[in-house]
Amino acid sequence: MLLDTGLLILRLVLGLLFVGHGAQKLFGWFGGAGLAKTEGWLGSMGMRPAWFWALMAALSEFGGGLLLVLGFLSPLGSLGIIAAMVVAITEAHWSKGLWNSKGGIEFPLVNLTAALALGLFGAGAYSLDGILGIRLPEPATIVGGLVLVLLGVVASEVTKTSKPSHPAKA
């Protein structure tokens, strides 16, 4: 009972924060930039095609957070958050060191670790998975999902340009 309560608390806090963070990117809610500005920001870092990576970042955060909140199809929500955090770490935080006070990897690493722990433990009894009796095959789902996350990170690096290209003006 205490384990299930702990998993629920962690899922709700982490999941709701990621729903909000993804909504900032997707819709511009909660003071966020919205999809067009997120695309511009990722494009300025050389990520190509920027619209695709902006959409993937927003959907992995929003969708991953929503799946965590609901405790549905675990560990897929965790994998979405892990993917977003690995890319955030490699693209925006790695060069700034460890500590968050300097923009380092500390905070996204904590988020990634919490999402990984939830992915490994499962959603718990107080979840849609628990209520509906859904159980994705383990460890194949988490291992296969992590392989896909790594392939996605490699794809983001391979498609990255050193100099952002700007469309020709009409």
C-alpha positions in Angstrom: 0.0 0.0 0.0 2.8 2.5 0.9 4.7 1.6 -2.3 1.6 2.2 -4.4 1.0 5.5 -2.6 4.6 6.5 -3.2 4.4 5.6 -6.9 1.1 7.6 -7.2 2.7 10.7 -5.6 5.8 10.5 -7.8 3.7 9.9 -11.0 1.4 12.8 -10.2 4.1 15.3 -9.5 6.5 14.4 -12.3 3.6 13.7 -14.7 1.8 17.0 -14.1 5.0 19.0 -14.4 5.7 17.4 -17.7 2.2 17.9 -19.0 2.6 21.6 -18.2 6.1 21.7 -19.7 4.9 20.0 -22.9 1.8 22.4 -23.0 4.3 25.3 -22.9 5.9 24.0 -26.0 2.7 22.8 -27.8 0.3 25.6 -27.0 2.2 28.4 -25.4 0.3 27.8 -22.1 1.7 28.7 -18.7 4.0 31.4 -20.1 5.5 29.0 -22.7 6.8 29.8 -26.1 4.5 27.7 -28.2 5.4 25.4 -31.0 6.6 28.0 -33.5 9.0 29.6 -31.1 10.2 26.1 -29.8 10.9 25.3 -33.5 12.9 28.5 -33.9 14.9 27.8 -30.7 15.7 24.2 -31.7 16.5 25.4 -35.2 18.9 28.0 -33.8 20.8 25.1 -32.1 21.1 23.4 -35.5 18.5 20.7 -35.1 17.0 19.7 -38.5 14.2 19.6 -39.3 13.4 21.9 -36.4 9.6 21.5 -36.8 9.9 17.8 -36.3 12.2 17.9 -33.2 10.0 20.7 -31.7 6.9 18.5 -32.2 8.7 15.4 -30.8 9.9 17.4 -27.7 6.5 18.8 -27.0 4.7 15.5 -27.6 7.1 13.4 -25.6 6.8 15.8 -22.6 3.0 16.3 -22.8 2.1 12.8 -23.8 4.7 11.2 -21.5 3.5 13.3 -18.6 -0.2 12.5 -19.3 0.5 8.7 -19.4 2.4 9.0 -16.1 -0.5 10.9 -14.5 -3.0 8.3 -15.6 -0.6 5.4 -14.9 -1.5 4.1 -18.4 0.6 1.9 -20.6 3.6 2.0 -18.3 6.5 2.4 -19.1 5.7 4.3 -22.3 5.2 7.6 -20.4 8.5 7.2 -18.7 10.2 6.6 -22.0 8.8 9.8 -23.5 10.2 11.8 -20.6 13.5 10.0 -20.7 13.8 10.8 -24.4 13.1 14.4 -23.8 15.6 14.6 -21.0 18.4 12.8 -22.8 18.0 15.3 -25.7 17.8 18.2 -23.3 21.0 17.1 -21.6 23.0 16.5 -24.8 21.8 19.6 -26.6 21.3 22.3 -24.0 22.9 21.3 -20.7 25.9 19.1 -21.1 28.4 21.9 -21.9 27.4 23.8 -18.8 28.5 21.1 -16.3 26.6 19.4 -13.5 24.9 22.1 -11.4 21.6 23.6 -12.3 22.7 27.1 -11.1 24.9 27.2 -14.2 22.4 25.6 -16.5 24.0 22.2 -16.1 22.5 18.7 -16.3 21.5 18.4 -12.6 17.7 19.0 -13.0 17.1 17.1 -16.3 19.1 14.3 -14.9 16.9 14.1 -11.7 13.8 14.1 -14.0 15.3 11.4 -16.2 16.2 9.3 -13.1 12.7 9.6 -11.6 11.1 8.7 -14.9 13.4 5.7 -15.2 12.6 4.5 -11.7 8.8 4.8 -12.5 9.4 2.9 -15.7 11.2 0.1 -13.9 8.7 -0.1 -10.9 5.5 0.3 -13.0 2.5 2.5 -12.3 1.3 0.7 -9.2 -2.1 -0.3 -8.1 -3.5 3.3 -8.1 -3.4 3.6 -11.9 -5.3 2.8 -15.0 -2.9 -0.1 -15.6 -3.7 -1.4 -12.2 -7.4 -1.0 -12.5 -7.6 -2.4 -16.0 -5.1 -5.1 -15.5 -2.8 -3.9 -18.2 0.8 -5.1 -18.2 3.1 -4.5 -21.1 5.7 -7.2 -21.6 8.7 -6.8 -19.3 11.6 -6.3 -19.6 11.1 -6.1 -23.4 9.1 -2.9 -23.3 11.6 -0.9 -21.2 14.7 -2.4 -22.9 13.2 -1.9 -26.4 12.0 1.5 -25.5 15.4 2.6 -24.2 17.0 1.3 -27.5 14.5 3.5 -29.4 15.3 6.5 -27.2 19.0 6.0 -28.0 18.2 5.7 -31.7 16.2 8.9 -31.5 19.1 10.7 -29.8 21.5 9.5 -32.5 19.0 10.7 -35.2 18.9 14.1 -33.6 22.7 14.3 -33.7 23.0 13.0 -37.2 20.5 15.4 -38.6 21.9 18.4 -36.8 23.7 21.1 -38.7 26.6 23.1 -37.4 25.1 26.3 -38.9 21.4 26.9 -38.8 20.0 27.3 -42.3 17.3 29.9 -42.9 14.7 29.6 -45.6 15.0 31.9 -48.6 12.8 35.0 -48.4 10.3 35.5 -51.2 
